[in-house]
Amino acid sequence: MEIEKTNRMNTLFEFYATLLTDKQMNYIELYYADDYSLAEIAEQFDISRQAVYDNIRRTEKVLEGYEEKLHLYSNYVVRNQLIDQLLKEYATDEKLVKSLQKIQEIDEEEF
């Protein structure tokens, strides 16, 4: 499993987990976050390895679909890049720096 895909799925999961079914959440979390194999997940839920695989693939598409429509992750990345840029450009403006840091804290609390 490639690390970039794992990181992306974990990140999308953080943003959209509440939109998934319990089964989808369980499988994705075990597979990507906890690094369980398909066989281990199948054994835990007493289903076939193929059923786990199919569910994970469908859930990946669901997560990508949510991101395509809602852009929560991509907006988060762009927003943080802009904040970092402003923090560098206006590092001497204490009031602005504090406000930007507060925005970052709010973002971090949400996810």
C-alpha positions in Angstrom: 0.0 0.0 0.0 1.5 3.3 -1.0 2.1 5.8 1.7 0.6 8.8 -0.2 -2.7 7.0 -0.7 -2.8 5.9 3.0 -2.1 9.5 4.1 -4.8 10.8 1.8 -7.4 8.3 2.9 -6.6 9.0 6.6 -7.0 12.7 6.0 -10.2 12.4 4.0 -11.5 10.1 6.7 -10.8 12.8 9.3 -12.9 15.3 7.3 -15.8 13.1 6.2 -16.0 10.2 8.8 -19.3 11.4 10.1 -20.8 11.1 6.7 -20.0 7.4 6.5 -21.9 4.4 7.8 -20.6 2.6 10.9 -19.4 -0.3 8.8 -17.6 2.0 6.3 -16.0 3.9 9.2 -14.9 0.6 10.9 -13.3 -0.9 7.8 -11.5 2.3 6.7 -10.2 3.0 10.1 -8.9 -0.5 10.7 -7.4 -0.8 7.2 -5.8 2.6 6.9 -5.3 4.0 10.4 -4.7 0.7 12.3 -3.0 -1.1 9.4 -5.1 -4.2 9.6 -5.0 -6.6 6.7 -8.1 -7.5 4.7 -8.0 -11.0 6.3 -7.8 -9.6 9.8 -10.8 -7.3 9.2 -12.7 -10.2 7.6 -12.0 -12.4 10.6 -13.0 -9.7 13.0 -16.4 -9.1 11.3 -16.9 -12.7 10.2 -17.2 -11.9 6.5 -15.2 -12.7 3.4 -12.0 -11.0 2.6 -13.5 -10.0 -0.8 -16.5 -8.3 1.0 -14.0 -6.2 3.0 -12.0 -5.4 -0.1 -15.2 -4.3 -2.0 -16.4 -2.2 0.9 -13.1 -0.4 1.3 -12.9 0.3 -2.4 -16.4 1.7 -2.5 -15.8 3.8 0.6 -12.6 5.2 -0.9 -14.7 6.3 -3.9 -17.3 7.8 -1.5 -14.6 9.8 0.4 -13.1 11.1 -2.9 -16.7 12.0 -4.0 -17.3 14.0 -0.9 -14.0 15.8 -1.4 -14.8 16.5 -5.0 -18.1 18.1 -4.0 -17.3 19.7 -0.7 -13.6 20.6 -1.0 -13.1 20.6 2.8 -9.6 19.1 2.6 -8.4 21.1 -0.3 -9.8 24.4 1.2 -8.1 23.5 4.5 -4.8 23.1 2.7 -5.1 26.3 0.8 -6.3 28.2 3.9 -3.3 27.0 5.9 -0.9 27.9 3.1 -2.3 31.4 2.9 -2.1 31.8 6.7 1.5 30.6 6.7 2.3 33.1 4.0 0.7 35.9 5.9 2.5 34.9 9.1 5.8 35.2 7.3 5.0 38.5 5.5 3.5 40.2 8.6 5.5 38.6 11.4 6.1 42.0 13.1 2.3 42.7 13.3 1.5 41.1 16.6 -2.2 41.7 16.4 -2.4 40.1 13.0 -0.2 37.2 14.0 -2.4 36.4 17.1 -5.5 36.6 14.9 -4.1 34.2 12.3 -2.9 31.8 15.0 -6.4 31.9 16.5 -7.8 30.9 13.0 -5.4 28.0 12.9 -6.4 26.9 16.3 -10.1 26.9 15.3 -9.2 24.8 12.3 -7.3 22.3 14.3 -10.1 21.9 16.9 -12.6 21.1 14.1 -10.4 18.2 12.8 
